[in-house]
């Protein structure tokens, strides 16, 4: 399990050595995925899980460990942030926050069961980490459904938690449709894992998909609207958003350009509607080793030849488009399946800053 004292000591070294050059600190990246993937289903490091919820498990308890790990992640974040604010922030003038992976969820049908299940999905995936920061405690739905498995915060921990962020980072790629699976069960809370406690089915609905995520740009605005209304509209940065293609596919990545234009446009719509989103980062600048897919797929704006002795890099169409977009001198001309870049004209969404 995580030792927050060790984490805080590590963070102290980072703040001391690099704080004069870092304006925004993010303590943890996707701790919700770490807790689920690493300690429930076991598809990611440290590959802990228990049968029947995972396979090839290297020890673990899927019914309990995800909640304990999440709790200590939050406490570690709060301790590191408290240290930064007390010892470094006044001098270094930086900001600190936490990142979470965020789906946008929509009910599969208009039934009350699916609507309620959709709210559960928001609570279990996003509220699990965001509500303790904003409100000082876990979502009520989670506490009711997990019982005594869910750890509790002491009063001083609640206060420290709520003072622990200047911004929140989100990684958003897609929208999922949710249906209820909360039927009768003889299993006790200690016989259910995270997904059993959640009890929903998530469906991908899209006519054109990337390798990993469906293309649903309206979900960007939906996710930001949800943060605005459910979590008091905190300052937000989109830390990750991108499109997956086979690694050695064409450098003319028209689909990625269309994806980026659509999602950035949705972001702008949210900002115009009052979202406190303050920045956007595409995933990723270069082709990299993807955690779940290795080198088989890539998100990069630059192709990397991993077989080349110098790891040769070549820009894709998306790199040219994004560069011109940021300079406010690109306009998309879409005819059939082609995209041209015109210099000297502003795009529809170029006012994002």
C-alpha positions in Angstrom: 0.0 0.0 0.0 1.0 3.6 -0.4 3.0 5.3 2.4 2.0 9.0 2.3 5.0 10.0 4.4 7.4 8.6 1.8 5.3 10.2 -1.0 5.4 13.6 0.8 9.2 13.3 1.3 9.6 12.5 -2.5 7.3 15.5 -3.3 9.4 17.7 -1.1 12.5 16.9 -3.1 10.7 17.7 -6.3 9.4 21.0 -5.0 12.8 22.0 -3.7 14.8 21.1 -6.7 12.4 22.0 -9.6 9.9 24.4 -8.1 11.6 27.5 -9.6 10.8 26.1 -13.1 7.4 24.4 -12.5 4.3 26.5 -12.4 1.7 23.7 -12.2 2.2 20.6 -10.1 0.0 17.5 -10.5 0.5 15.0 -7.7 -1.1 11.9 -9.1 -2.2 10.9 -12.6 -5.4 8.9 -13.0 -5.5 7.4 -9.4 -9.0 6.2 -10.1 -7.6 4.0 -13.0 -4.7 2.9 -10.7 -7.1 1.7 -8.0 -9.4 -0.1 -10.4 -6.9 -1.4 -12.9 -4.1 -2.2 -10.5 -6.1 -3.5 -7.5 -9.5 -4.8 -8.8 -9.2 -6.3 -12.3 -5.4 -6.4 -12.2 -4.8 -5.2 -15.8 -2.1 -2.7 -14.7 0.7 -2.4 -12.2 1.0 -3.7 -9.6 -1.4 -6.4 -11.0 -3.2 -7.2 -7.7 -6.6 -8.8 -7.8 -8.5 -11.8 -6.7 -10.5 -14.5 -8.5 -13.1 -14.2 -10.1 -12.6 -10.5 -10.7 -9.2 -10.7 -12.3 -6.8 -13.3 -13.9 -3.1 -13.9 -13.4 -3.4 -12.0 -10.1 -0.2 -11.5 -8.1 -2.1 -11.6 -4.8 -4.7 -9.1 -3.7 -8.3 -8.6 -2.7 -10.5 -7.1 -5.4 -13.4 -6.5 -3.0 -11.4 -4.3 -0.6 -8.1 -3.1 -1.9 -9.3 -0.6 -4.5 -11.0 1.5 -1.8 -8.0 1.4 0.5 -5.6 2.4 -2.2 -7.9 5.2 -3.4 -8.1 6.5 0.2 -4.3 6.5 0.7 -3.9 8.2 -2.8 -6.1 11.0 -1.6 -4.4 11.3 1.7 -1.0 11.3 0.0 -2.1 14.0 -2.4 -3.5 16.1 0.4 -0.3 15.8 2.4 2.0 16.7 -0.5 -0.3 19.7 -1.4 -0.3 20.9 2.2 3.5 20.8 2.3 3.7 22.7 -1.0 1.3 25.4 0.1 3.0 25.8 3.5 6.6 25.7 2.5 6.9 26.6 -1.2 3.9 28.3 -2.8 4.4 31.8 -1.5 7.9 32.0 -2.9 7.5 29.9 -6.1 4.1 31.1 -7.0 3.0 27.8 -8.5 -0.3 25.9 -8.4 -1.0 22.3 -7.4 -3.7 19.8 -8.2 -4.8 16.3 -8.9 -5.7 14.5 -12.2 -8.5 12.0 -12.8 -9.6 10.0 -15.8 -13.1 11.2 -16.8 -15.7 9.5 -19.0 -18.8 11.4 -19.9 -21.8 9.1 -19.0 -25.2 9.2 -20.6 -28.2 6.9 -19.8 -28.8 4.2 -22.4 -32.6 4.7 -22.2 -34.9 7.2 -20.6 -35.8 4.8 -17.8 -35.4 6.0 -14.2 -33.2 2.9 -13.6 -30.7 3.9 -16.3 -30.8 7.5 -15.2 -30.0 6.5 -11.6 -27.3 4.1 -12.8 -25.7 6.9 -14.8 -25.4 9.0 -11.7 -23.8 6.0 -9.9 -21.2 5.8 -12.7 -20.4 9.5 -12.3 -20.0 9.0 -8.5 -17.9 5.8 -8.7 -15.5 6.9 -11.5 -15.2 10.7 -10.9 -16.9 11.6 -7.6 -14.8 9.0 -5.8 -11.8 11.3 -6.1 -13.3 14.7 -6.7 -16.0 14.9 -4.0 -13.5 14.5 -1.2 -11.5 17.4 -2.6 -14.6 19.6 -3.1 -16.9 18.5 -0.3 -14.6 16.6 2.1 -16.2 13.2 1.8 -17.0 10.4 -0.6 -20.2 10.4 -2.6 -23.2 9.3 -0.6 -24.1 6.6 -3.1 -20.6 5.0 -2.8 -20.8 4.9 1.0 -24.3 3.4 1.0 -23.3 0.7 -1.5 -19.9 -0.2 -0.1 -20.8 -0.2 3.6 -17.9 -0.6 6.0 -15.4 -1.3 3.1 -15.2 2.4 2.4 -12.6 4.1 4.7 -13.6 7.3 6.6 -11.8 10.6 6.9 -11.1 12.3 10.2 -12.1 15.9 10.5 -8.5 17.2 10.1 -8.1 15.1 7.0 -11.3 16.6 5.5 -10.0 20.1 6.0 -6.6 19.3 4.6 -8.3 17.6 1.6 -10.5 20.6 0.8 -7.5 22.9 0.9 -5.4 20.7 -1.3 -6.0 21.8 -4.9 -5.7 25.0 -7.0 -7.0 23.2 -10.1 -8.1 19.7 -11.2 -6.7 17.9 -14.3 -8.9 15.6 -16.4 -8.0 13.0 -19.0 -11.0 12.7 -21.3 -11.4 10.7 -24.5 -14.9 9.4 -24.9 -18.6 9.0 -23.8 -20.2 5.8 -22.6 -23.8 4.9 -22.3 -25.0 3.4 -19.1 -27.7 0.8 -18.2 -28.7 -0.5 -14.8 -27.6 -4.0 -13.7 -28.6 -3.5 -10.0 -30.7 -6.7 -9.8 -31.3 -9.0 -6.8 -28.1 -10.5 -5.4 -27.2 -12.8 -2.5 -23.7 -11.4 -2.4 -22.7 -9.2 0.6 -20.7 -6.1 0.1 -17.5 -8.0 1.1 -18.2 -10.5 -1.8 -18.5 -7.7 -4.4 -15.7 -5.9 -6.2 -15.8 -2.3 -7.4 -17.8 -3.2 -10.5 -20.2 -5.3 -8.4 -20.8 -2.3 -6.1 -21.3 -0.1 -9.1 -23.7 -2.6 -10.9 -24.0 -1.0 -14.3 -23.3 -2.0 -17.9 -21.3 0.5 -20.0 -21.8 0.6 -23.8 -19.8 2.2 -26.6 -22.0 3.7 -29.3 -20.3 5.2 -32.3 -20.3 4.6 -36.0 -16.6 5.5 -36.4 -14.2 4.4 -33.7 -10.5 4.7 -33.0 -8.7 1.6 -31.8 -9.6 2.4 -28.2 -12.2 5.1 -27.7 -15.3 6.1 -29.7 -15.4 9.5 -31.3 -17.9 11.5 -29.3 -16.8 15.1 -29.1 -20.0 16.3 -27.4 -18.8 14.4 -24.4 -16.1 17.0 -23.8 -18.6 19.7 -23.2 -20.8 17.3 -21.2 -18.0 16.4 -18.9 -17.1 20.0 -18.3 -20.7 20.9 -17.7 -20.9 18.1 -15.2 -17.9 19.5 -13.3 -19.4 22.9 -13.4 -22.7 21.9 -11.8 -21.6 18.9 -9.6 -18.3 20.1 -8.3 -18.6 23.9 -8.0 -16.9 24.7 -11.3 -13.3 24.3 -10.3 -10.4 25.5 -12.4 -9.8 22.7 -14.9 -7.0 21.6 -17.3 -7.6 18.9 -19.9 -4.4 17.0 -19.4 -5.1 14.3 -22.0 -7.3 14.1 -25.1 -6.4 12.3 -28.2 -7.1 9.7 -30.9 -5.6 6.2 -31.3 -4.5 4.8 -34.7 -2.3 1.7 -35.7 1.3 2.7 -35.1 2.5 2.4 -38.7 -0.6 3.9 -40.3 -0.4 6.8 -42.8 1.2 10.1 -41.8 -1.9 11.7 -43.4 -3.9 11.2 -40.2 -7.1 13.0 -41.3 -9.2 11.2 -38.7 -7.0 12.5 -35.9 -7.3 16.1 -37.2 -11.0 15.8 -37.4 -11.1 14.4 -33.8 -9.0 17.2 -32.5 -11.0 19.9 -34.2 -14.2 18.5 -32.9 -13.1 18.0 -29.3 -11.4 21.4 -29.1 -14.6 23.0 -30.5 -16.6 21.2 -27.9 -14.2 22.5 -25.2 -14.7 26.1 -26.5 -18.5 25.6 -26.4 -18.2 24.7 -22.7 -16.0 27.7 -22.0 -18.5 30.0 -23.7 -21.1 28.4 -21.4 -19.2 29.2 -18.2 -16.9 26.3 -17.7 -13.8 27.2 -15.8 -11.5 25.2 -18.1 -8.2 27.0 -18.5 -6.0 24.8 -20.7 -5.8 21.9 -23.1 -3.1 19.3 -23.9 -3.4 16.8 -26.6 -2.2 13.2 -26.1 0.4 12.9 -27.4 3.2 15.0 -28.9 5.2 11.8 -29.9 4.3 8.2 -30.4 5.1 6.5 -27.1 4.9 3.2 -25.4 1.2 2.9 -24.5 0.5 1.3 -21.2 -2.3 -1.0 -22.5 -1.1 -1.5 -26.1 2.6 -1.1 -26.2 3.8 0.0 -29.6 0.9 -1.5 -31.6 -1.1 1.8 -31.5 -0.2 5.4 -31.1 -1.7 8.8 -30.3 1.3 10.9 -31.3 1.3 14.0 -33.6 4.8 12.9 -34.6 5.5 9.4 -35.8 8.5 7.6 -34.2 10.2 4.8 -36.0 11.1 2.5 -33.1 13.1 0.2 -35.4 15.4 3.1 -36.5 18.7 3.4 -34.7 18.0 7.1 -34.0 14.3 6.7 -33.4 13.5 8.8 -36.4 10.7 11.3 -36.0 8.4 12.6 -38.7 5.5 15.0 -38.3 2.0 13.7 -39.2 -0.7 15.9 -40.8 -2.1 16.5 -37.3 1.2 18.0 -36.2 1.1 20.6 -39.0 -2.6 21.3 -38.4 -2.2 21.7 -34.6 0.8 24.0 -35.1 -1.0 26.3 -37.5 -4.1 26.1 -35.3 -2.2 27.4 -32.3 -0.9 30.2 -34.4 -4.5 31.1 -35.5 -3.7 30.7 -39.2 -5.4 27.5 -40.2 -8.7 26.8 -41.7 -10.0 23.3 -42.4 -11.3 22.6 -45.9 -13.1 19.2 -45.8 -14.0 17.5 -49.0 -14.8 13.8 -48.9 -11.9 12.3 -46.9 -9.3 15.1 -47.5 -8.2 18.0 -45.4 -6.2 21.0 -46.7 -4.4 23.6 -44.6 -4.7 27.2 -45.7 -2.3 29.7 -44.2 -3.4 33.1 -43.1 -7.0 32.4 -42.1 -8.3 32.0 -38.6 -10.1 28.7 -37.7 -13.5 28.7 -36.1 -12.2 27.8 -32.7 -8.9 29.8 -32.8 -9.9 32.0 -29.9 -9.1 29.4 -27.3 -6.2 30.6 -25.2 
